Amino acid sequence: MYMPWPLPDESWFAATANGPAPDSDDLRLEALVAQRLSSDWTTRRQQIVVAVQNRVVILAGLVNDREARQVAGELAWDVPGVFDVCNTLRVPGQRRGDR
């Protein structure tokens, strides 16, 4: 039995190897959420990473207090077109169950 092995420069192989292309709506939402977070006094100087997948905003990183965490989530929800927000921001010294 002979099993063909694709070469890396074959077009059908290269398209799937790099993963799916990001959706332009997701990129737009990511930019809008990041802009909102950088313009608000509560979240401006926080270490927040914004990612968007299928209109779901994912917030990750460290913030100084619970208020900054809550405000970041609310600002993300206020962006038109956001379907859901996954707020995984952490507060230093806070245990997992203390949210």
C-alpha positions, -999 to +999 in steps of 0.1 A: +000+000+000+013+034-009+004+065+012+011+098-005+027+124+017+021+161+009+049+185+003+049+217+024+048+239-007+016+223-021-012+248-019-039+227-003-014+217+025-002+252+031-037+266+035-045+243+064-011+243+080-013+280+090-048+277+104-079+297+095-075+333+085-089+357+112-123+371+105-123+408+097-152+414+121-131+398+149-102+420+141-125+451+141-140+441+174-105+435+189-094+469+179-125+486+192-123+468+226-086+476+229-093+513+221-121+515+248-098+499+274-069+522+266-091+553+268-108+546+302-090+558+333-097+526+352-082+503+327-057+525+309-025+514+326-035+477+332-018+447+316-048+435+296-046+413+265-076+414+241-084+385+218-116+379+198-128+346+183-162+344+166-173+377+182-164+365+217-140+388+235-114+372+257-097+394+283-066+381+299-038+395+320-033+413+353-052+442+368-047+461+400-080+455+417-115+440+413-130+473+401-106+474+371-115+438+363-152+446+363-149+478+344-129+460+317-156+434+312-183+461+311-164+481+285-160+450+263-197+443+266-205+478+255-189+474+221-215+469+194-213+434+178-198+416+208-216+383+213-200+373+247-171+383+270-148+358+287-132+378+314-101+359+327-084+389+341-065+382+374-059+404+404-025+397+421-030+380+455-065+369+447-073+332+449-095+316+423-126+312+445-126+348+457-141+363+425 
